Amino acid sequence: MKKKLLIIGGSGLLAINWACLVRDDFKVVLGLHNRIISIDDVETERVSIDSIKSLQSDFNRINPEIVVNTAAITSVEDCEKNFKKAKSVNTVSASNIAIVCEELNIKLVHISSDHIFSGKDQFSSESTTPVPLNNYAITKYQAEVEVQNKNPTSLIIRTNFFGWGTDYRHSFSDFILSNLRNNNKVNLYSDIFYSPIIIDELVLCINKLLKNNHYGIFHIVGSERLSKYDFGLKVANCFGLNSSLIKSIVYKEQLKSVLRPKDMSLSNLKLLETLGRVVPNLNMQLTTLKKQEKYRELCIKK
């Protein structure tokens, strides 16, 4: 019998891709807040993450065996403008979910971020001390602490993913492709580094960790560290688009109101050693992205 998987933050880019990827293997329920969506072979339920009491009621009604928490305010600027709201959604709600999952013996996967470090080191590992620079990073790191304390057997995943978005929520790769196809210039930072991974591979790795009952913090990212500019060039080359439209720019902190880490690359060595496998290189991942385009819009009903 299929296990029931509840994905909270169900209208987000990650949740929708996740549901489409695993709906043949799991009984998937998307936990929604405001937006209504419809996906073949995927259930939807209203889920309130504002209080422990409401979560207890919702989880008892849905009865999931696995909960994935993807709900978050991810806009760095919005978090900086409203710390109270960011704290409520990113930290307090994550803590509530962890408490109820522990109480009801539900396996929890909490999605964190690569944004929580100082940006002074390359390939930060799970043992590297977080140094959050802004409100988004602070609330995401505080969520990790809360989840670990309230639910010691949870999986906490630090990542930075890409994949096909929706008409209301575009991914970074969508942004690049859309502009290049419209013959627009794209300015990308050549001094901001990260280690992106396609959602398909992210979900595959999490499923393998779940299957073997792993817990704790894991970095699930690609093995390559590259700049946002270099990522854009790779996207253009894979899709046969004009890479000369991509312009290299340098991040100037003095012109920005929010501090950001300049190097968000993470080490995935713990993951690779745990699973005994290799993450496909970025060119292979982008080839997968290209193959997906012809059927990506079939997932969500209009």
C-alpha positions in Angstrom: 0.0 0.0 0.0 1.2 3.5 -0.8 2.4 5.7 2.0 0.5 9.0 2.4 2.8 12.0 1.9 1.6 15.4 2.9 3.5 18.4 1.4 2.9 21.6 3.3 3.3 24.8 1.2 1.6 22.8 -1.5 1.2 25.6 -4.1 5.0 26.3 -4.2 7.4 25.4 -7.0 9.1 22.6 -5.0 5.9 21.1 -3.7 4.2 20.9 -7.1 7.2 19.4 -8.8 7.6 17.0 -5.9 4.0 15.9 -6.2 4.2 15.3 -9.9 7.4 13.3 -9.5 6.2 10.9 -6.8 2.4 10.6 -7.3 2.8 7.1 -8.7 4.7 5.9 -5.6 3.0 7.8 -2.8 -0.5 8.9 -2.0 0.3 12.6 -2.3 -1.7 15.3 -0.5 -0.8 19.0 -1.1 -1.4 21.1 2.0 -2.8 24.4 0.7 -3.3 27.8 2.3 -4.9 30.3 -0.1 -4.2 29.3 -3.7 -6.3 26.5 -5.2 -4.6 24.1 -7.6 -5.5 20.8 -9.2 -3.1 18.0 -10.2 -4.1 14.6 -11.5 -3.8 11.8 -8.9 -2.9 14.3 -6.2 -5.3 15.3 -3.4 -5.4 18.7 -1.8 -6.4 19.7 1.7 -6.6 23.0 3.6 -3.8 23.0 6.2 -3.3 25.7 8.9 0.2 25.9 10.3 -0.6 28.9 12.6 -1.1 26.8 15.7 -0.4 23.4 17.2 -4.1 22.8 17.8 -5.1 23.4 14.2 -2.2 21.2 13.0 -3.3 18.4 15.3 -6.8 18.6 13.9 -5.5 18.7 10.3 -3.0 15.9 10.7 -5.6 13.7 12.4 -8.0 14.3 9.5 -5.4 13.7 6.8 -3.5 11.0 8.6 -0.2 11.2 6.7 2.8 8.9 7.3 5.3 11.5 6.0 5.1 15.3 6.2 7.3 17.6 4.1 7.5 21.2 5.2 8.2 23.5 2.2 6.3 26.5 3.6 8.4 29.6 3.9 8.7 33.3 3.1 11.7 33.0 0.7 11.9 36.6 -0.4 15.0 38.1 1.4 13.6 41.6 0.9 10.2 40.7 2.4 11.8 39.1 5.4 13.8 42.2 6.0 10.8 44.4 5.8 8.7 42.3 8.2 10.7 40.2 10.6 7.7 39.4 12.7 5.9 37.8 9.8 9.1 36.0 8.6 9.6 34.6 12.1 6.0 33.4 12.3 6.0 31.6 9.0 9.6 30.4 8.8 10.4 29.6 12.4 7.2 29.3 14.6 5.2 27.3 12.0 8.2 25.0 11.5 8.3 24.4 15.2 4.6 23.7 15.4 4.9 21.2 12.6 7.8 19.5 14.3 5.9 19.2 17.6 2.8 17.7 16.1 4.8 15.3 13.9 6.7 14.1 17.0 3.5 13.8 19.0 1.7 11.7 16.2 4.8 9.7 15.2 4.9 11.1 11.7 8.2 11.3 9.8 9.1 14.9 9.1 11.2 16.4 6.3 12.0 20.1 6.8 13.4 22.0 3.8 15.9 24.6 4.9 18.3 26.8 2.9 21.9 27.3 1.7 21.6 31.0 2.8 22.4 30.5 6.5 26.2 30.8 6.3 28.5 33.8 6.2 29.5 33.3 2.6 33.2 33.5 3.5 33.8 29.7 2.9 33.5 27.4 -0.1 31.5 24.2 0.2 30.3 24.6 3.8 29.6 21.3 5.4 26.9 20.2 7.8 29.3 20.8 10.7 30.1 24.4 9.6 28.8 26.9 12.1 25.9 29.0 10.5 26.3 32.7 10.5 23.1 34.2 9.2 23.4 37.6 7.7 19.8 38.7 7.2 16.3 38.1 8.6 15.6 35.4 6.1 18.7 33.5 7.1 18.1 34.1 10.8 14.5 32.7 10.6 15.5 29.7 8.5 18.4 28.8 10.9 16.2 29.3 13.9 13.7 26.9 12.3 16.4 24.2 12.0 17.2 24.6 15.7 13.6 24.3 16.7 12.9 21.3 14.4 15.9 19.4 15.7 15.0 20.2 19.4 11.3 19.4 19.0 11.7 16.4 16.6 15.1 14.7 16.9 14.4 12.1 14.2 13.4 14.6 11.5 15.3 15.1 8.3 16.5 18.7 7.7 17.5 19.4 4.1 19.7 22.4 3.1 19.5 22.9 -0.6 19.2 25.3 -3.6 17.1 23.8 -6.4 15.9 24.6 -9.9 13.2 23.3 -12.1 10.1 24.3 -14.1 7.9 26.8 -12.3 4.3 27.7 -12.7 2.7 30.7 -14.4 2.4 32.4 -11.0 5.8 31.4 -9.6 8.9 31.3 -11.8 12.2 29.6 -10.9 15.7 31.1 -11.5 16.1 28.9 -14.6 12.6 30.1 -15.8 13.8 33.7 -15.4 16.9 33.1 -17.5 15.1 31.1 -20.3 12.2 33.6 -20.5 14.4 36.6 -21.0 16.7 34.9 -23.5 13.8 33.7 -25.6 12.4 37.2 -25.6 15.9 38.5 -26.7 16.3 40.4 -23.4 19.6 41.0 -21.7 20.1 39.2 -18.4 22.4 40.6 -15.8 23.8 37.8 -13.5 26.3 38.0 -10.7 29.8 36.6 -11.4 30.8 36.8 -7.8 27.8 35.1 -6.1 28.4 31.3 -5.9 26.2 28.3 -5.1 25.8 24.6 -5.9 22.4 24.1 -7.5 20.5 20.8 -8.0 17.5 19.9 -10.1 14.4 19.1 -8.1 14.2 15.6 -9.5 17.5 14.7 -8.1 16.7 16.5 -4.8 13.5 14.4 -4.4 15.3 11.2 -5.4 17.9 11.7 -2.7 15.4 12.6 0.0 13.3 9.4 -0.9 16.5 7.3 -0.5 17.2 8.9 2.9 13.6 8.2 4.0 13.7 4.6 2.8 16.7 4.0 5.1 15.3 5.9 8.1 18.1 8.6 8.1 17.7 11.7 10.2 19.5 14.9 10.9 20.9 17.6 8.6 21.9 16.8 5.0 23.1 19.0 2.3 21.4 18.0 -0.9 23.0 20.0 -3.7 25.0 19.6 -6.9 28.7 18.8 -6.7 29.8 21.9 -8.7 30.3 25.3 -7.3 29.6 28.0 -9.8 28.5 31.6 -10.1 25.0 32.7 -11.0 26.6 34.1 -14.3 28.1 30.7 -15.1 24.9 28.9 -14.4 23.1 31.3 -16.8 25.7 30.4 -19.5 25.2 26.7 -19.0 21.4 27.1 -19.3 21.8 29.1 -22.5 24.2 26.6 -24.0 22.0 23.6 -23.1 18.9 25.2 -24.7 20.7 26.6 -27.7 20.0 30.2 -26.8 22.1 33.4 -27.3 24.5 33.4 -24.4 25.9 36.8 -25.4 22.7 38.3 -23.9 23.9 37.3 -20.5 26.0 40.0 -18.9 28.4 39.6 -16.0 27.8 42.0 -13.1 29.4 42.3 -9.6 27.5 42.4 -6.4 28.0 45.7 -4.6 27.1 45.5 -1.0 27.2 49.2 -0.5 24.3 49.6 -2.9 22.1 47.0 -1.3 19.9 47.3 1.8 20.2 43.7 2.7 23.4 41.7 3.4 23.7 38.4 1.5 26.3 35.7 1.6 28.5 35.8 -1.5 29.3 32.1 -1.4 26.4 29.7 -0.7 28.1 26.6 -2.0 27.6 23.5 0.1 29.5 20.3 0.4 27.4 17.2 -0.4 30.1 14.7 0.8 28.0 13.4 3.7 25.1 12.7 1.3 27.2 10.9 -1.2 28.9 8.8 1.5 25.6 8.0 3.1 23.8 7.0 -0.2 26.9 5.6 -1.9 26.0 7.4 -5.2 27.1 10.3 -7.3 24.9 13.3 -8.2 24.8 13.8 -12.0 26.8 16.8 -13.2 25.0 20.1 -13.9 25.1 19.6 -17.7 23.3 16.3 -17.3 20.7 17.9 -15.0 20.1 20.7 -17.4 19.6 18.2 -20.2 16.9 16.6 -18.0 15.3 20.0 -17.5 15.2 20.5 -21.3 13.6 17.1 -21.9 10.9 17.9 -19.3 9.7 21.1 -21.0 7.4 19.5 -23.5 5.2 17.9 -20.8 5.8 20.2 -17.8 2.5 22.1 -18.2 0.5 18.9 -18.3 1.0 18.4 -14.6 -1.2 21.2 -13.4 -4.8 21.7 -14.6 -5.7 25.2 -15.7 
